[in-house]
Amino acid sequence: MRATTKELSTIVEEYAKKFAQFSEEEMTAKSDPKKWSKKEVIGHLTDSGQNNLRRFIVGQYESTPPKIVYEQDFWVSANNYQSMKSKDVIELWRLVNLQICQVLNNMNPDNYSKTCDSGKMQPSVHSLEWLAEDYVKHLKHHINQIIAKSFDIVYP
């Protein structure tokens, strides 16, 4: 878990700086009205972070795997990231992820194998350790959408 949190914190600090170099126009632009802007992708990563933060905490103390489902389009719409200042979206993303690192670093290793269900229609139960590793892969996938070829990764 330490390697995962070290990688996560390094990525977050590095890419928060890189994202801040985009102009407001670049952050808000959409290639297609049905696609997310760079700012909305970062917002999605913030929402994903918040949902995973809850999984990492609740999964440690619930006796049965908690079901924490994330409806990504609704969250991005409800948070209306497109109307926020880019610097605020970036900082929110950075802080949520640093809090995830704090929780994961503080997690008792006995809890790594505890599980959480992230499935919508059917159970999708995974260990907290697997969810943390998958979270970093997901993050890299979406960073590649913002800054192409940042990571050599194929994500489902």
N, CA, C and O of each residue as an XYZ file, in Angstrom:
624
protein
N       0.839     -1.204      0.000
C       0.000      0.000      0.000
C       0.874      1.254      0.000
O       0.497      2.275     -0.576
N       2.026      1.180      0.637
C       2.918      2.355      0.682
C       3.363      2.757     -0.729
O       3.425      3.944     -1.051
N       3.669      1.773     -1.556
C       4.094      2.086     -2.930
C       2.958      2.758     -3.700
O       3.191      3.683     -4.477
N       1.738      2.290     -3.482
C       0.569      2.866     -4.151
C       0.371      4.318     -3.721
O       0.137      5.187     -4.561
N       0.462      4.582     -2.430
C       0.244      5.956     -1.959
C       1.386      6.872     -2.370
O       1.162      8.049     -2.652
N       2.596      6.355     -2.409
C       3.732      7.173     -2.862
C       3.547      7.539     -4.333
O       3.763      8.686     -4.724
N       3.148      6.564     -5.144
C       2.911      6.832     -6.555
C       1.771      7.839     -6.731
O       1.880      8.772     -7.527
N       0.691      7.650     -5.995
C      -0.453      8.551     -6.086
C      -0.066      9.979     -5.718
O      -0.387     10.917     -6.447
N       0.618     10.148     -4.600
C       0.965     11.514     -4.181
C       1.928     12.170     -5.169
O       1.826     13.372     -5.417
N       2.854     11.410     -5.731
C       3.787     11.948     -6.725
C       3.038     12.404     -7.975
O       3.277     13.499     -8.484
N       2.134     11.564     -8.463
C       1.340     11.908     -9.650
C       0.521     13.169     -9.389
O       0.499     14.081    -10.216
N      -0.140     13.220     -8.260
C      -1.020     14.348     -7.950
C      -0.235     15.657     -7.884
O      -0.655     16.660     -8.463
N       0.877     15.656     -7.196
C       1.647     16.898     -7.072
C       2.210     17.333     -8.434
O       2.198     18.519     -8.762
N       2.699     16.374     -9.219
C       3.255     16.697    -10.530
C       2.184     17.202    -11.492
O       2.387     18.201    -12.182
N       1.053     16.517    -11.536
C       0.036     16.876    -12.525
C      -0.812     18.059    -12.092
O      -1.385     18.730    -12.950
N      -0.917     18.341    -10.820
C      -1.604     19.573    -10.408
C      -0.876     20.778    -11.011
O      -1.504     21.738    -11.457
N       0.445     20.711    -11.015
C       1.242     21.800    -11.609
C       1.061     21.842    -13.125
O       0.927     22.918    -13.707
N       1.056     20.682    -13.755
C       0.892     20.638    -15.212
C      -0.496     21.118    -15.630
O      -0.632     21.859    -16.604
N      -1.524     20.697    -14.894
C      -2.886     21.131    -15.220
C      -3.022     22.646    -15.084
O      -3.733     23.282    -15.863
N      -2.347     23.216    -14.104
C      -2.436     24.662    -13.852
C      -1.847     25.481    -14.996
O      -2.093     26.683    -15.083
N      -1.081     24.852    -15.864
C      -0.478     25.570    -16.993
C      -1.451     25.772    -18.150
O      -1.191     26.584    -19.038
N      -2.555     25.053    -18.151
C      -3.554     25.240    -19.205
C      -4.317     26.538    -18.954
O      -4.563     26.918    -17.810
N      -4.682     27.203    -20.029
C      -5.509     28.405    -19.899
C      -6.929     27.990    -19.522
O      -7.308     26.827    -19.655
N      -7.693     28.947    -19.057
C      -9.097     28.687    -18.711
C      -9.860     28.188    -19.946
O     -10.719     27.312    -19.846
N      -9.532     28.755    -21.099
C     -10.186     28.342    -22.344
C      -9.857     26.889    -22.692
O     -10.737     26.133    -23.104
N      -8.603     26.504    -22.527
C      -8.204     25.117    -22.794
C      -8.878     24.154    -21.821
O      -9.262     23.048    -22.201
N      -9.017     24.568    -20.587
C      -9.623     23.710    -19.560
C     -11.122     23.527    -19.801
O     -11.677     22.485    -19.452
N     -11.773     24.510    -20.383
C     -13.221     24.500    -20.556
C     -13.661     23.958    -21.916
O     -14.810     23.548    -22.077
N     -12.753     23.955    -22.893
C     -13.090     23.532    -24.259
C     -13.537     22.069    -24.302
O     -13.036     21.220    -23.564
N     -14.503     21.807    -25.200
C     -15.002     20.446    -25.406
C     -14.855     20.087    -26.875
O     -15.198     20.880    -27.752
N     -14.345     18.892    -27.142
C     -14.221     18.434    -28.532
C     -15.579     18.026    -29.087
O     -15.780     17.973    -30.301
N     -16.498     17.741    -28.188
C     -17.855     17.303    -28.546
C     -18.757     17.713    -27.380
O     -18.363     17.545    -26.226
N     -19.948     18.242    -27.643
C     -20.821     18.669    -26.544
C     -21.159     17.554    -25.550
O     -21.502     17.828    -24.400
N     -21.062     16.307    -25.992
C     -21.384     15.181    -25.111
C     -20.175     14.677    -24.326
O     -20.310     13.794    -23.479
N     -18.993     15.235    -24.602
C     -17.756     14.837    -23.925
C     -17.438     15.826    -22.813
O     -17.895     16.969    -22.828
N     -16.657     15.373    -21.862
C     -16.214     16.242    -20.785
C     -15.042     17.100    -21.236
O     -14.222     16.677    -22.051
N     -14.975     18.301    -20.699
C     -13.811     19.171    -20.887
C     -12.691     18.665    -19.965
O     -12.914     17.787    -19.131
N     -11.500     19.222    -20.122
C     -10.391     18.868    -19.226
C     -10.793     19.135    -17.775
O     -10.511     18.337    -16.882
N     -11.454     20.264    -17.562
C     -11.880     20.637    -16.219
C     -12.868     19.611    -15.658
O     -12.798     19.255    -14.482
N     -13.778     19.143    -16.497
C     -14.751     18.145    -16.048
C     -14.107     16.782    -15.813
O     -14.548     16.035    -14.939
N     -13.077     16.452    -16.576
C     -12.355     15.198    -16.323
C     -11.684     15.262    -14.958
O     -11.720     14.293    -14.200
N     -11.072     16.399    -14.642
C     -10.460     16.564    -13.320
C     -11.544     16.519    -12.245
O     -11.333     15.958    -11.170
N     -12.700     17.110    -12.536
C     -13.827     17.024    -11.610
C     -14.266     15.576    -11.403
O     -14.536     15.154    -10.279
N     -14.332     14.826    -12.493
C     -14.673     13.401    -12.400
C     -13.656     12.671    -11.513
O     -14.027     11.828    -10.696
N     -12.387     13.000    -11.682
C     -11.361     12.366    -10.853
C     -11.526     12.754     -9.377
O     -11.229     11.958     -8.486
N     -11.990     13.954     -9.131
C     -12.281     14.379     -7.758
C     -13.441     13.568     -7.191
O     -13.377     13.072     -6.066
N     -14.503     13.442     -7.986
C     -15.666     12.660     -7.544
C     -15.292     11.202     -7.301
O     -15.694     10.603     -6.303
N     -14.525     10.645     -8.218
C     -14.053      9.269     -8.059
C     -13.233      9.156     -6.777
O     -13.351      8.183     -6.032
N     -12.409     10.157     -6.538
C     -11.615     10.183     -5.311
C     -12.490     10.211     -4.069
O     -12.222      9.497     -3.103
N     -13.532     11.028     -4.086
C     -14.422     11.111     -2.927
C     -15.135      9.785     -2.680
O     -15.277      9.353     -1.535
N     -15.579      9.147     -3.746
C     -16.254      7.857     -3.593
C     -15.287      6.779     -3.113
O     -15.649      5.943     -2.285
N     -14.067      6.795     -3.625
C     -13.081      5.824     -3.184
C     -12.608      6.113     -1.769
O     -12.344      5.183     -1.008
N     -12.497      7.366     -1.407
C     -12.145      7.719     -0.035
C     -13.166      7.101      0.926
O     -12.798      6.538      1.957
N     -14.441      7.211      0.578
C     -15.484      6.602      1.402
C     -15.320      5.080      1.443
O     -15.464      4.475      2.506
N     -15.024      4.463      0.311
C     -14.808      3.013      0.282
C     -13.646      2.623      1.193
O     -13.738      1.651      1.943
N     -12.547      3.388      1.127
C     -11.363      3.062      1.919
C     -11.601      3.212      3.416
O     -10.957      2.537      4.218
N     -12.506      4.078      3.788
C     -12.805      4.263      5.209
C     -13.879      3.284      5.667
O     -13.660      2.524      6.610
N     -15.031      3.294      5.014
C     -16.154      2.446      5.427
C     -15.800      0.966      5.292
O     -16.209      0.149      6.116
N     -15.044      0.626      4.260
C     -14.653     -0.765      4.053
C     -13.833     -1.341      5.197
O     -13.752     -2.561      5.345
N     -13.224     -0.482      6.007
C     -12.415     -0.958      7.123
C     -13.251     -1.377      8.339
O     -12.801     -2.195      9.142
N     -14.456     -0.827      8.479
C     -15.204     -1.128      9.695
C     -16.545     -1.833      9.493
O     -17.106     -2.348     10.460
N     -17.070     -1.872      8.288
C     -18.333     -2.573      8.060
C     -18.097     -4.080      8.093
O     -17.090     -4.569      7.583
N     -19.026     -4.804      8.693
C     -18.860     -6.259      8.801
C     -19.178     -6.976      7.490
O     -18.621     -8.039      7.217
N     -20.070     -6.404      6.676
C     -20.316     -6.945      5.338
C     -19.832     -5.894      4.350
O     -19.847     -4.704      4.663
N     -19.407     -6.309      3.167
C     -18.883     -5.315      2.215
C     -19.897     -4.214      1.926
O     -20.985     -4.487      1.418
N     -19.543     -2.959      2.251
C     -20.472     -1.866      1.950
C     -20.606     -1.691      0.441
O     -19.665     -1.936     -0.314
N     -21.789     -1.264      0.017
C     -22.021     -1.012     -1.403
C     -21.992      0.498     -1.612
O     -22.908      1.212     -1.203
N     -20.928      0.973     -2.253
C     -20.752      2.395     -2.513
C     -20.632      2.556     -4.022
O     -19.583      2.302     -4.613
N     -21.727      2.981     -4.622
C     -21.839      3.088     -6.075
C     -21.631      4.544     -6.479
O     -22.091      5.460     -5.797
N     -20.939      4.745     -7.585
C     -20.633      6.076     -8.084
C     -21.283      6.267     -9.451
O     -20.928      5.580    -10.409
N     -22.220      7.183     -9.544
C     -22.888      7.537    -10.804
C     -22.151      8.739    -11.388
O     -22.505      9.884    -11.105
N     -21.130      8.482    -12.200
C     -20.189      9.522    -12.611
C     -20.815     10.697    -13.356
O     -20.475     11.844    -13.069
N     -21.699     10.452    -14.285
C     -22.281     11.563    -15.038
C     -23.119     12.468    -14.138
O     -23.083     13.692    -14.268
N     -23.866     11.862    -13.233
C     -24.671     12.656    -12.312
C     -23.778     13.514    -11.413
O     -24.050     14.697    -11.210
N     -22.723     12.920    -10.881
C     -21.820     13.658     -9.996
C     -21.181     14.849    -10.722
O     -21.147     15.956    -10.185
N     -20.681     14.625    -11.931
C     -20.028     15.716    -12.667
C     -21.044     16.827    -12.948
O     -20.723     18.010    -12.827
N     -22.256     16.448    -13.318
C     -23.307     17.428    -13.580
C     -23.702     18.168    -12.298
O     -23.821     19.394    -12.292
N     -23.902     17.421    -11.228
C     -24.329     18.030     -9.961
C     -23.283     19.000     -9.409
O     -23.629     20.034     -8.838
N     -22.025     18.666     -9.580
C     -20.952     19.537     -9.084
C     -20.681     20.725    -10.005
O     -20.058     21.702     -9.589
N     -21.150     20.648    -11.262
C     -21.017     21.746    -12.216
C     -19.589     22.301    -12.269
O     -19.372     23.506    -12.146
N     -18.634     21.406    -12.452
C     -17.232     21.806    -12.521
C     -16.957     22.804    -13.639
O     -16.067     23.646    -13.522
N     -17.713     22.709    -14.707
C     -17.499     23.578    -15.862
C     -17.615     25.055    -15.478
O     -16.976     25.906    -16.098
N     -18.418     25.362    -14.470
C     -18.614     26.759    -14.071
C     -17.611     27.225    -13.007
O     -17.571     28.408    -12.670
N     -16.815     26.313    -12.488
C     -15.836     26.667    -11.456
C     -14.552     27.186    -12.090
O     -14.276     26.931    -13.263
N     -13.787     27.905    -11.315
C     -12.455     28.320    -11.758
C     -11.583     27.067    -11.815
O     -11.635     26.221    -10.923
N     -10.793     26.963    -12.860
C      -9.933     25.793    -13.029
C      -9.008     25.582    -11.838
O      -8.808     24.450    -11.398
N      -8.447     26.658    -11.320
C      -7.523     26.509    -10.187
C      -8.224     25.898     -8.984
O      -7.598     25.167     -8.216
N      -9.507     26.181     -8.804
C     -10.252     25.597     -7.683
C     -10.528     24.116     -7.912
O     -10.451     23.318     -6.977
N     -10.850     23.744     -9.152
C     -11.092     22.333     -9.477
C      -9.802     21.535     -9.267
O      -9.826     20.440     -8.705
N      -8.694     22.087     -9.719
C      -7.403     21.405     -9.576
C      -7.038     21.248     -8.102
O      -6.594     20.179     -7.683
N      -7.221     22.297     -7.324
C      -6.869     22.233     -5.904
C      -7.769     21.251     -5.143
O      -7.297     20.528     -4.266
N      -9.043     21.228     -5.475
C      -9.948     20.267     -4.845
C      -9.495     18.842     -5.158
O      -9.444     17.993     -4.268
N      -9.166     18.582     -6.426
C      -8.665     17.267     -6.842
C      -7.398     16.902     -6.076
O      -7.257     15.782     -5.587
N      -6.487     17.853     -5.979
C      -5.219     17.613     -5.283
C      -5.455     17.258     -3.818
O      -4.883     16.295     -3.308
N      -6.293     18.033     -3.150
C      -6.525     17.809     -1.718
C      -7.270     16.506     -1.440
O      -6.945     15.809     -0.478
N      -8.258     16.166     -2.260
C      -8.971     14.896     -2.068
C      -7.996     13.731     -2.193
O      -8.051     12.780     -1.413
N      -7.111     13.810     -3.171
C      -6.156     12.723     -3.368
C      -5.102     12.652     -2.277
O      -4.680     11.558     -1.904
N      -4.675     13.775     -1.766
C      -3.735     13.749     -0.645
C      -4.405     13.172      0.599
O      -3.746     12.530      1.418
N      -5.712     13.397      0.746
C      -6.438     12.796      1.872
C      -6.542     11.282      1.689
O      -6.447     10.529      2.658
N      -6.738     10.840      0.449
C      -6.737      9.398      0.188
C      -5.393      8.804      0.621
O      -5.359      7.755      1.265
N      -4.302      9.460      0.277
C      -2.977      8.983      0.687
C      -2.872      8.907      2.205
O      -2.320      7.951      2.749
N      -3.402      9.912      2.879
C      -3.385      9.932      4.343
C      -4.128      8.720      4.904
O      -3.622      8.038      5.795
N      -5.315      8.456      4.388
C      -6.123      7.327      4.868
C      -5.440      5.994      4.566
O      -5.381      5.115      5.425
N      -4.928      5.847      3.353
C      -4.274      4.589      2.980
C      -3.002      4.357      3.784
O      -2.719      3.229      4.187
N      -2.235      5.416      4.020
C      -1.015      5.276      4.827
C      -1.325      4.955      6.280
O      -0.528      4.318      6.969
N      -2.477      5.397      6.737
C      -2.885      5.173      8.125
C      -3.605      3.834      8.309
O      -3.845      3.408      9.438
N      -3.950      3.172      7.199
C      -4.721      1.929      7.257
C      -3.891      0.799      7.862
O      -2.737      0.585      7.493
N      -4.505      0.089      8.793
C      -3.886     -1.102      9.373
C      -3.759     -2.149      8.269
O      -4.745     -2.442      7.591
N      -2.575     -2.717      8.073
C      -2.400     -3.731      7.026
C      -3.392     -4.893      7.113
O      -3.675     -5.539      6.104
N      -3.917     -5.162      8.300
C      -4.934     -6.213      8.443
C      -6.202     -5.874      7.659
O      -6.993     -6.762      7.340
N      -6.393     -4.601      7.351
C      -7.598     -4.161      6.641
C      -7.448     -4.163      5.120
O      -8.432     -3.971      4.406
N      -6.244     -4.375      4.621
C      -6.036     -4.361      3.165
C      -6.928     -5.366      2.447
O      -7.381     -5.114      1.330
N      -7.176     -6.486      3.079
C      -7.955     -7.551      2.433
C      -9.461     -7.406      2.654
O     -10.244     -8.164      2.082
N      -9.870     -6.445      3.474
C     -11.307     -6.209      3.645
C     -11.878     -5.721      2.322
O     -11.140     -5.215      1.477
N     -13.177     -5.867      2.135
C     -13.751     -5.628      0.821
C     -14.823     -4.538      0.806
O     -15.370     -4.133      1.832
N     -15.087     -4.094     -0.417
C     -16.131     -3.107     -0.675
C     -16.763     -3.452     -2.014
O     -16.089     -3.935     -2.924
N     -18.059     -3.202     -2.127
C     -18.802     -3.472     -3.357
C     -19.041     -2.152     -4.075
O     -19.708     -1.262     -3.548
N     -18.494     -2.028     -5.282
C     -18.664     -0.806     -6.065
C     -19.604     -1.008     -7.245
O     -19.726     -0.131     -8.100
N     -20.269     -2.163     -7.295
C     -21.132     -2.502     -8.425
C     -22.469     -1.805     -8.390
O     -23.016     -1.514     -7.326
N     -22.992     -1.539     -9.589
C     -24.303     -0.912     -9.707
C     -25.394     -1.977     -9.759
O     -26.233     -2.074     -8.864
N     -25.365     -2.764    -10.814
C     -26.419     -3.755    -11.038
C     -26.067     -5.114    -10.434
O     -26.943     -5.835     -9.958
N     -24.798     -5.451    -10.458
C     -24.371     -6.731     -9.915
C     -23.212     -6.481     -8.964
O     -22.499     -5.488     -9.106
N     -23.017     -7.360     -8.006
C     -21.921     -7.139     -7.065
C     -20.562     -7.060     -7.774
O     -20.287     -7.809     -8.712
N     -19.747     -6.160     -7.314
C     -18.373     -6.002     -7.791
C     -17.516     -5.785     -6.556
O     -17.115     -4.664     -6.243
N     -17.245     -6.882     -5.864
C     -16.566     -6.833     -4.575
C     -15.064     -7.035     -4.778
O     -14.623     -7.995     -5.409
N     -14.298     -6.100     -4.223
C     -12.837     -6.161     -4.320
C     -12.234     -5.765     -2.981
O     -12.866     -5.089     -2.169
N     -10.993     -6.203     -2.769
C     -10.284     -5.815     -1.551
C      -9.948     -4.326     -1.607
O      -9.881     -3.734     -2.684
N      -9.741     -3.739     -0.444
C      -9.370     -2.328     -0.389
C      -8.017     -2.102     -1.062
O      -7.794     -1.061     -1.680
N      -7.125     -3.070     -0.941
C      -5.827     -2.954     -1.605
C      -6.000     -2.953     -3.127
O      -5.377     -2.147     -3.819
N      -6.838     -3.845     -3.648
C      -7.099     -3.880     -5.089
C      -7.737     -2.566     -5.544
O      -7.367     -2.022     -6.584
N      -8.688     -2.063     -4.769
C      -9.353     -0.800     -5.127
C      -8.351      0.355     -5.172
O      -8.447      1.223     -6.039
N      -7.394      0.372     -4.246
C      -6.391      1.441     -4.236
C      -5.509      1.360     -5.482
O      -5.232      2.380     -6.113
N      -5.074      0.163     -5.833
C      -4.243     -0.009     -7.026
C      -5.023      0.338     -8.288
O      -4.493      0.984     -9.192
N      -6.280     -0.090     -8.349
C      -7.121      0.210     -9.502
C      -7.401      1.712     -9.602
O      -7.484      2.257    -10.703
N      -7.544      2.369     -8.470
C      -7.783      3.806     -8.445
C      -6.641      4.555     -9.142
O      -6.888      5.487     -9.907
N      -5.403      4.153     -8.882
C      -4.251      4.807     -9.511
C      -4.251      4.541    -11.017
O      -3.933      5.437    -11.799
N      -4.602      3.331    -11.429
C      -4.692      3.020    -12.868
C      -5.765      3.880    -13.537
O      -5.553      4.407    -14.629
N      -6.901      4.016    -12.884
C      -8.005      4.840    -13.385
C      -7.561      6.298    -13.521
O      -7.862      6.963    -14.512
N      -6.853      6.772    -12.525
C      -6.334      8.137    -12.532
C      -5.418      8.356    -13.741
O      -5.546      9.353    -14.450
N      -4.502      7.426    -13.966
C      -3.579      7.526    -15.102
C      -4.337      7.529    -16.429
O      -4.011      8.295    -17.336
N      -5.337      6.679    -16.534
C      -6.155      6.613    -17.747
C      -6.750      7.981    -18.077
O      -6.695      8.429    -19.222
N      -7.313      8.637    -17.074
C      -7.946      9.933    -17.319
C      -6.929     11.060    -17.478
O      -7.191     12.021    -18.201
N      -5.797     10.966    -16.830
C      -4.751     11.967    -17.061
C      -4.305     11.905    -18.515
O      -3.998     12.933    -19.120
N      -4.269     10.702    -19.073
C      -3.935     10.559    -20.494
C      -4.944     11.276    -21.392
O      -4.593     11.696    -22.494
N      -6.174     11.420    -20.944
C      -7.166     12.158    -21.720
C      -6.897     13.660    -21.672
O      -7.252     14.392    -22.596
N      -6.279     14.104    -20.608
C      -5.987     15.523    -20.439
C      -4.655     15.881    -21.095
O      -4.550     16.874    -21.814
N      -3.647     15.060    -20.837
C      -2.315     15.234    -21.417
C      -1.935     13.894    -22.042
O      -1.504     12.968    -21.355
N      -2.102     13.816    -23.342
C      -1.908     12.554    -24.063
C      -0.541     11.934    -23.799
O       0.476     12.621    -23.703
N      -0.559     10.616    -23.687
C       0.654      9.797    -23.545
C       1.446     10.099    -22.284
O       2.662      9.911    -22.264
N       0.786     10.558    -21.238
C       1.466     10.782    -19.962
C       1.885      9.456    -19.339
O       2.935      9.362    -18.703
N       1.048      8.428    -19.528
C       1.309      7.114    -18.938
C       1.102      6.035    -19.977
O       0.211      6.129    -20.820
N       1.924      5.017    -19.910
C       1.783      3.854    -20.780
C       0.877      2.866    -20.045
O       1.342      2.020    -19.282
N      -0.417      2.995    -20.293
C      -1.387      2.184    -19.570
C      -2.599      1.917    -20.454
O      -3.038      2.769    -21.227
N      -3.115      0.719    -20.312
C      -4.395      0.372    -20.937
C      -5.324      0.081    -19.773
O      -5.063     -0.808    -18.962
N      -6.394      0.825    -19.697
C      -7.349      0.638    -18.599
C      -8.659      0.191    -19.208
O      -9.099      0.714    -20.231
N      -9.284     -0.797    -18.556
C     -10.449     -1.453    -19.175
C     -11.153     -0.612    -20.177
O     -12.143     -1.049    -20.764
